[in-house]
Amino acid sequence: MKKLKLGFPKGSLQDSTIELFKKAGIRINASSRSYFPSCDDEEIEIMLVRSQEMAKYVQDGVFDAGLTGFDWICESGANVKEVCELQYAKSGFRPVRWVLAVPNDSKIKKIQDLQGKRVATELLNYTKKYFTKNKVKANIEFSWGATEAKAGRLVDAIVELTETGSSLRANNLRIVEEILVSTTRFIANDSAWKDSWKREKIENLAILLKGALNAEGMVGLKMNIPFKTLPQVEKILPALRKPTVSNLSDGNWVALEVIIEEKIVKKILPALKRVGAEGIIEYPLNKIIY
């Protein structure tokens, strides 16, 4: 049987990626003691690896495809095919940011103030390029962890990853500037992309994963309404597309179906009821394929 070797991100993205695949219809079971999760798709062979290493392994053909952050693709300089962007992170669906940060009481206001200073980061290569681009010579050193604790003590500034900025604020740090915005990318190597079977498998996965993300926060609504109130109902519904309207056996009534954001359902249900909607059903969505 043909197999697609897929690199799966171990660490902060692992759980959210497993959940995304589940919504896409692919169940993955990962043991805390194994680097080789099982999958209910027999054509996929998975191995867990750190996001920082993923792009190089995909480039070198260890994996046919993999998931990693745009930041680590930039950091590694790997030559890979970006199949699609998948906007999710460890705790939500917003992009993550790499920011230049200093203690609140620091006199540093802009990157140029770091001339000759010391900066710690895990994103070493990209940060060096960024400082060079801004014509600032600083001592950029690799941080093995606890980066936020080093600012103002061991180094003058840090370049650190943040989603909400809450951890930086908790450590009395302020952002000087944003240096990189990153989202998860589904990547492949040239060899796999040129293989017709592997390419189709990769493209199929991309369609399913994007469909699962498109459905996040969305629900479907079904209802029966008097035909004469259809214009009023359409004004109430902020549809993803025009609602689907079907005739019922009673010519005075129609069935209506629509996809909307879950968070607004509670706001519009009373209004729908008031204009005569009946048999209203709300149902969850796993995937929306555009």
NUGUBA-514732 format. One line per 10 residues: number of its first residue (from 0); their letters; for each residue x, y, z of N, C-alpha, C. Coordinates in steps of 0.001 Angstrom, whole numbers. Each point is the difference from the previous one (the first is absolute). Layout:
<vovos>
NUM) A) X/Y/Z/X/Y/Z/X/Y/Z | ...
</vovos>
This chain:
<vovos>
0) MKKLKLGFPK) 835/-1204/0/-835/1204/0/865/1248/0 | -401/973/-821/733/1260/-28/-218/761/1301 | 1043/717/433/-62/742/1257/477/1438/-208 | -663/918/670/460/1379/65/652/195/1366 | 1297/328/-8/714/229/1257/-250/1429/458 | -700/133/1112/-448/1304/475/681/371/1315 | 650/1166/22/600/515/1222/-1037/769/800 | -157/-376/1259/-1018/594/869/685/814/1081 | -463/1224/273/700/848/977/-152/-489/1439 | 1116/-266/623/1/-391/1409/168/1248/860
10) GSLQDSTIEL) -713/45/1119/131/1158/887/-1261/825/32 | 159/1327/-70/-1128/907/210/-1114/-155/-1032 | 348/-385/-1227/-1022/-135/-1052/-622/-1391/-59 | 524/-943/753/-397/-1400/-158/-1493/-227/247 | -493/427/1146/-1401/-269/349/-973/701/-937 | 290/1261/-343/-901/730/-888/24/-583/-1413 | 1147/-566/-412/83/-625/-1325/-779/-1310/-24 | 96/-779/1056/-773/-1245/99/-1495/307/-51 | -428/1061/696/-1403/387/9/-449/463/-1387 | 887/738/-700/-319/451/-1355/-187/-1185/-933
20) FKKAGIRINA) 888/-985/79/-110/-1191/-841/-1283/-771/321 | -364/-39/1273/-1235/-678/393/-1208/646/-664 | -44/1345/-13/-1104/712/-635/27/-194/-1514 | 1188/-251/-526/126/-258/-1438/-390/-1427/-361 | -259/-833/1035/-427/-1376/-234/1102/-1023/132 | 1158/417/514/1143/-909/146/353/-99/1481 | -165/-1181/566/245/-187/1433/1433/-462/242 | 682/706/886/1388/-298/331/109/-259/1491 | 636/-1088/348/206/-349/1405/1485/69/318 | 365/934/884/1409/197/338/237/-374/1451
30) SSRSYFPSCD) 920/-917/229/398/-382/1351/1091/939/489 | 8/300/1284/1012/894/558/1393/-619/-71 | 71/-1312/-218/1295/-697/-15/494/-348/-1396 | -803/300/-1005/371/-388/-1361/73/1208/-925 | 913/-56/-946/133/1039/-1012/-702/-385/-1303 | -735/-1142/44/-653/-498/-1206/-1488/-227/271 | -817/1056/-105/-1437/-121/252/-675/-908/-1022 | -1087/-646/424/-796/-791/-931/-1041/894/-655 | -454/-414/-1173/-926/812/-781/-997/-922/-685 | -1271/430/-93/-1001/-867/-627/28/76/-1525
40) DEEIEIMLVR) 930/770/-549/238/11/-1439/1263/-820/-260 | -162/-1179/-562/1121/-919/-184/1035/501/-1002 | -341/1017/-755/931/538/-1002/913/1088/571 | -178/307/1281/815/1028/647/864/-619/1096 | 1289/294/-37/951/-449/1019/528/1238/718 | -230/75/1307/286/1229/748/1171/-185/959 | 805/1055/110/1025/68/1036/-28/1392/620 | 125/46/1315/45/1275/709/1414/561/-15 | 112/1282/-291/1299/664/13/-219/1467/359 | 972/626/590/-130/1400/392/-214/894/-1220
50) SQEMAKYVQD) -868/1006/172/-289/922/-1102/1267/662/-527 | 954/269/902/1248/665/-376/797/-811/-1020 | -165/-1337/25/783/-876/-871/-755/-443/-1259 | -1302/265/-24/-872/-592/-1014/410/347/-1435 | 199/1277/-282/245/422/-1383/1230/-673/-598 | 1055/-148/788/1222/-653/-490/-254/-1470/-323 | -745/-681/883/-289/-1414/-237/-878/-188/-1244 | -935/913/-214/-833/-66/-1207/854/285/-1231 | 835/1024/64/880/344/-1118/885/-1187/-385 | 527/-696/1001/951/-1083/-238/-666/-1321/-353
60) GVFDAGLTGF) -1351/-36/-9/-697/-1212/-411/-229/-1017/1094 | 331/346/1246/-303/-894/1121/-1518/-138/112 | -700/1130/-202/-1456/12/-98/-397/501/-1389 | -1120/-500/-493/-540/533/-1249/-629/1363/237 | -634/149/1152/-708/1233/337/-5/157/1522 | -372/1190/454/-34/236/1438/-694/1301/327 | -215/221/1279/-614/1233/467/951/707/953 | 213/1280/-258/889/785/845/-348/1472/-143 | 590/818/837/-264/1427/-66/806/682/-1091 | -561/1074/-542/712/804/-995/1305/540/591
70) DWICESGANV) -10/269/1310/1198/511/658/1163/-980/-108 | -291/-1302/168/1087/-986/-32/438/-328/-1423 | -876/252/-972/431/-108/-1397/1002/1113/-288 | -328/1214/445/915/1137/-182/1308/-232/739 | -95/-514/1210/1187/-199/830/952/-1021/-607 | -557/-1090/-528/837/-1076/-540/533/312/-1393 | -726/839/-743/404/281/-1379/-239/-1172/-929 | -841/-946/419/-237/-1210/-793/-756/308/-1283 | 290/-771/-1034/-673/127/-1286/-1150/-993/-46 | -1203/463/309/-1177/-868/22/-1149/649/-762
80) KEVCELQYAK) -944/-826/-394/-1218/463/-668/-1058/282/1074 | -495/1233/56/-1081/330/924/-1329/-353/-664 | -602/-1067/453/-1252/-486/-588/-1157/928/355 | -97/358/1276/-1058/916/420/309/554/1385 | -663/1095/311/83/608/1334/-1155/-533/832 | 299/-379/1244/-1021/-487/929/74/882/1241 | -927/928/114/104/994/1062/-562/-518/1313 | 867/-662/751/-329/-430/1352/1299/-37/792 | -127/39/1316/1175/-38/868/-335/-867/1202 | 876/19/1021/-200/-916/1120/-1243/329/812
90) SGFRPVRWVL) -420/1257/27/-1129/367/856/-1084/779/-725 | 4/-22/-1312/-1033/747/-702/246/19/-1494 | -635/952/-668/48/44/-1458/572/1308/-515 | 720/707/870/654/1231/-425/1460/-301/-350 | 633/807/-829/1427/-199/-272/823/243/1262 | 1180/-594/57/928/287/1094/987/1062/-482 | 608/694/948/898/1101/-347/1336/-165/713 | 1069/283/-714/1312/122/613/240/1490/214 | 278/366/1232/129/1422/326/1323/278/707 | 480/1206/-205/1161/506/719/-524/652/1267
100) AVPNDSKIKK) 450/-484/1163/-541/487/1270/1112/355/976 | -291/948/858/942/470/1028/-769/202/1313 | 706/114/1130/-689/290/1263/-749/1336/-80 | -1074/115/762/-808/1223/-9/808/1255/308 | 993/-146/875/777/1173/402/1244/236/-859 | 155/-760/-1080/1152/167/-881/-89/1317/-765 | 1145/573/-307/63/1241/-779/-80/-270/-1510 | 14/-1289/-357/-35/-385/-1413/-1407/218/-554 | -114/810/-1047/-1289/341/-600/-150/-540/-1419 | 1123/-248/-672/-29/-485/-1373/1199/-912/-233
110) IQDLQGKRVA) -38/-739/-1106/1039/-989/-261/1383/642/-96 | 66/1226/-502/1292/687/-143/666/244/1352 | -766/19/1071/560/194/1341/756/-1223/496 | -80/-1096/-765/678/-1234/401/1369/-152/-663 | 489/1049/-611/1345/-19/-593/1006/-384/1084 | 745/-1101/-263/1019/-449/940/-532/-706/1232 | -1313/-218/64/-616/-644/1167/-107/-1512/-214 | -515/-669/1023/-132/-1460/-43/-1483/-386/-68 | -306/-936/-922/-1379/-440/-220/-32/-1534/4 | -984/-577/695/-146/-1453/60/-1274/-436/-720
120) TELLNYTKKY) 87/-1118/-714/-1166/-514/-719/220/-1436/-431 | -1102/-719/-211/72/-1327/-597/-18/103/-1518 | -522/1120/-518/-90/226/-1445/1277/706/-468 | 1098/-690/122/1320/614/-134/301/534/-1402 | -110/-848/-1012/396/407/-1350/-868/1126/-542 | -1300/-124/182/-906/1041/-507/244/1319/715 | 224/-63/1317/238/1228/765/1279/690/-459 | 1035/-769/-268/1251/590/-495/-237/716/-1330 | -767/-644/-886/-299/615/-1296/-828/1269/188 | -913/-37/949/-867/1157/238/817/1187/503
130) FTKNKVKANI) 919/-258/916/845/1081/516/920/532/-1096 | 535/-888/-831/853/426/-1114/-782/875/-971 | -1240/-411/-279/-865/778/-888/-233/1409/536 | -65/113/1320/-216/1305/635/1310/715/347 | 1125/-584/-474/1323/603/174/352/224/1468 | -350/-1010/808/323/55/1427/933/-1160/330 | 1165/315/547/949/-1026/410/-192/-279/1482 | -474/-1198/289/-222/-409/1386/498/-1424/175 | 195/-394/1234/435/-1357/309/-1249/-865/165 | -342/-741/-1051/-1195/-845/17/409/-1404/424
140) EFSWGATEAK) -541/-469/1106/388/-1320/503/-1195/-932/106 | 261/-1291/-151/-1066/-997/86/-425/-198/1438 | -1310/-74/204/-540/-242/1334/-518/-1431/83 | 418/-713/1012/-396/-1389/187/-1297/-124/808 | -609/1114/328/-1236/-36/778/-18/1106/1032 | -1159/157/659/-193/1048/1007/444/1357/-542 | -294/253/-1258/473/1212/-671/-524/1267/668 | -1267/-13/385/-603/1197/593/690/425/1285 | 509/-990/750/659/308/1273/1358/668/-198 | 562/-105/-1190/1341/531/-259/11/1501/-276
150) AGRLVDAIVE) -1138/524/-452/-63/1415/-385/276/908/1190 | 972/892/-159/353/938/1054/954/-556/1031 | 270/-1287/-85/924/-648/941/1225/-544/-727 | -244/-915/-932/1104/-598/-751/189/656/-1357 | -1079/575/-517/51/659/-1316/-795/1297/58 | 199/834/-999/-705/1288/-50/-1399/-125/-581 | -208/-1000/-871/-1295/-192/-649/-140/-1450/-415 | -1211/-371/-318/-253/-1355/-495/-872/90/-1246 | 80/-1027/-825/-960/-195/-1082/-730/-1286/350 | -1308/129/270/-762/-1115/548/-1330/-175/-721
160) LTETGSSLRA) -505/-1218/49/-1269/-354/-622/-1158/326/940 | -1059/598/-550/-1171/297/815/-1265/-149/-831 | -1085/-387/661/-1308/-47/-655/-856/1166/462 | -80/172/1320/-856/1057/558/791/1114/668 | 1275/-243/323/806/988/708/-137/-85/1503 | -847/-900/503/-250/-87/1439/1231/-442/786 | 772/-922/-553/1200/-469/688/1050/1098/90 | 120/803/-1059/940/1118/19/-398/1012/1073 | -1289/310/54/-469/955/1011/208/-536/1403 | -209/-1311/167/188/-610/1319/1449/75/456
170) NNLRIVEEIL) 917/71/-949/1423/95/316/521/1435/-99 | -938/956/23/351/1433/-20/843/382/-1219 | -408/-531/-1137/684/310/-1250/-951/761/-927 | 562/865/-818/-787/706/-1004/589/-253/-1378 | -869/44/-983/398/-267/-1381/563/1265/-642 | 1192/-119/-572/615/1100/-734/-516/-4/-1435 | 33/-1181/-627/-578/-139/-1327/-208/-1458/-345 | -863/-229/-969/-290/-1339/-491/943/-297/-1157 | 637/-1171/25/955/-293/-1069/-482/-1078/-969 | -977/-818/424/-480/-1059/-892/-1367/-490/472
180) VSTTRFIAND) -927/-143/-944/-1308/-612/273/4/-1377/-650 | -431/-997/754/104/-1373/-493/-1303/-769/173 | -300/-840/-975/-1104/-950/81/526/-1375/-384 | -781/-1018/277/390/-1360/-348/-94/-193/-1516 | 966/-714/-543/-2/-290/-1438/88/-1524/-222 | -719/-463/-997/91/-1380/-452/1014/0/-1128 | 1093/-724/163/1099/58/-959/309/-1384/-579 | 652/3/-1155/412/-1240/-652/1330/247/-693 | 681/-1084/-384/1240/172/-766/-257/-194/-1492 | 951/417/-794/-161/-35/-1454/-248/-1412/-526
190) SAWKDSWKRE) 691/-974/579/-132/-1378/-469/-1416/-518/212 | -550/236/1190/-1368/-449/295/-1004/734/-873 | 244/1278/-234/-928/818/-780/-36/-443/-1467 | 1102/-561/-486/70/-471/-1393/-575/-1410/-155 | -162/-704/1116/-592/-1341/-13/-1524/152/-34 | -641/-487/-1043/-1440/258/-197/-851/-532/1149 | 319/-1200/503/-793/-572/1101/174/822/1271 | 1256/319/338/265/759/1223/-584/1406/-81 | 113/612/-1170/-542/1361/-149/-1516/6/207 | -680/-967/-596/-1459/-58/169/-356/-236/1470
200) KIENLAILLK) 768/-850/669/-256/-275/1425/211/1262/832 | 1068/720/-291/300/1247/715/-1084/1040/-261 | -413/130/-1256/-1040/978/-345/-1335/-362/655 | -299/-1298/62/-1233/-439/668/30/362/1478 | 1144/-225/638/150/367/1416/-183/1501/195 | 576/782/-895/-108/1461/96/-1457/445/-87 | -759/-599/-904/-1417/345/-145/-763/-307/1284 | 254/-1165/587/-700/-411/1218/384/883/1185 | 1287/302/133/465/811/1131/-519/1434/-96 | 36/565/-1193/-538/1355/-179/-1508/10/233
210) GALNAEGMVG) -664/-1064/-424/-1437/-99/237/-333/-31/1477 | 818/-725/776/-215/-63/1443/208/1361/651 | 1007/738/-457/243/1340/541/-1108/972/-400 | -492/-134/-1236/-1083/873/-449/-1255/-166/857 | -192/-1205/526/-1205/-291/779/110/449/1456 | 1194/399/403/201/378/1398/-876/1210/357 | -797/-157/1027/-858/1097/455/-1260/186/-818 | -249/-906/-955/-1181/110/-855/-995/-1121/326 | -1273/265/-223/-1048/-1006/170/-981/105/-1156 | -811/-1030/-138/-1072/34/-981/-1335/223/685
220) LKMNIPFKTL) -913/701/-670/-1355/204/506/-994/-469/-1045 | -1005/-763/453/-1109/-392/-857/-1288/502/634 | -961/360/-812/-1289/450/541/-1047/-3/-1102 | -1242/7/418/-1118/188/-915/-573/1388/237 | -312/706/-1095/-527/1365/145/-1135/236/-990 | -925/878/354/-1024/383/-974/671/695/-1180 | -416/-353/-1213/629/559/-1195/-49/1532/-8 | -1074/567/503/-161/1454/-38/1005/725/898 | 598/-740/977/968/647/907/1445/-196/-451 | 205/-655/-1158/1365/-293/-469/887/1247/-87
230) PQVEKILPAL) -471/1118/-548/858/1197/-38/443/469/1383 | -905/-92/1001/348/407/1358/1062/-919/597 | -167/-1300/-231/947/-989/533/1382/195/-616 | 46/251/-1304/1290/174/-672/744/1223/530 | -741/1006/450/642/1181/582/590/-309/1376 | -608/-927/713/468/-371/1339/1253/-858/-78 | 83/-845/-1031/1076/-990/-95/1238/559/-702 | 1142/79/704/1262/394/-652/649/-1230/-619 | -451/-398/-1153/380/-1282/-592/1418/-11/-540 | 642/-1169/127/1286/-224/-654/-190/96/-1512
240) RKPTVSNLSD) -1061/-600/-476/-452/142/-1381/-1508/262/84 | -635/223/-1124/-1445/137/19/-619/-1272/589 | -1020/109/844/-592/-1200/602/-627/-907/-1047 | -21/-1302/307/-664/-961/-863/-1479/-29/361 | -841/209/-978/-1441/27/232/-651/-1098/-837 | -826/-841/677/-667/-1110/-688/-1501/80/241 | -760/-366/-1019/-1456/-8/130/-469/-1163/856 | -1055/233/795/-634/-1047/776/-1308/-403/-674 | -612/-1100/471/-1262/-455/-592/-1094/1041/153 | 76/746/1089/-901/1136/188/615/1200/-724
250) GNWVALEVII) -630/450/-1046/564/1054/-822/193/1325/690 | -584/158/1182/150/1253/743/1259/20/876 | 688/-1147/34/1180/-122/866/1211/-449/-819 | 1207/363/473/1254/-469/-599/947/-449/1103 | 930/-879/-354/1076/-405/911/1240/819/-340 | 676/478/1017/1184/841/-205/1176/-580/779 | 1171/-4/-635/1215/-502/642/1137/973/-267 | 810/247/1033/1054/998/-131/1157/-333/931 | 1207/483/-328/1183/-134/858/331/1371/568 | 165/79/1327/302/1275/648/979/-213/1149
260) EEKIVKKILP) 512/1094/552/888/-80/1150/-788/-407/1243 | 546/-948/739/-689/-511/1186/-277/1098/1030 | 925/944/127/-121/1013/1042/-1191/935/-195 | -547/61/-1225/-1126/925/-213/-1355/-695/22 | 6/-1340/122/-1268/-735/-33/-929/478/1107 | 542/142/1220/-842/395/1136/-623/1386/-196 | 618/799/-856/-523/1345/-237/-1152/12/-999 | 10/-952/-935/-989/61/-1078/-1161/-980/159 | 140/-1036/846/-1081/-978/140/-1325/638/434 | -2/890/1014/-1277/626/372/-625/783/-1151
270) ALKRVGAEGI) 838/693/-785/-514/778/-1128/-595/-918/-1065 | 640/-1141/-229/-522/-963/-971/-1352/-547/458 | -87/-295/1284/-1253/-514/562/-1118/1031/-146 | 323/1255/209/-1016/1056/-59/-574/210/-1406 | 807/-309/-1036/-526/176/-1360/-613/-1292/-542 | -152/-987/889/-754/-1184/-393/790/-1256/-268 | 1314/1/215/791/-1213/-231/-394/-1090/990 | -65/-1242/-497/-354/-1145/842/977/-1145/-253 | 51/-935/941/854/-1180/-165/1459/364/-213 | 485/982/737/1379/472/-172/969/-1026/581
280) IEYPLNKIIY) 955/-412/-799/1015/-979/427/1381/607/-203 | 814/-52/1053/1405/411/-92/868/-1255/45 | 975/-116/-914/837/-1197/-24/1471/377/-237 | 933/-769/584/1431/299/-136/517/-376/-1378 | 1136/593/-373/643/-267/-1288/1427/-476/232 | 403/-1027/-713/1388/-458/61/867/636/-1063 | -558/184/-1193/777/547/-1106/-886/879/-877 | 611/1054/-523/-637/819/-1031/1000/98/-1147 | -337/-512/-1147/886/-4/-1160/-466/1084/-964 | 843/995/-215/-349/1074/-934/247/-462/-1427
</vovos>
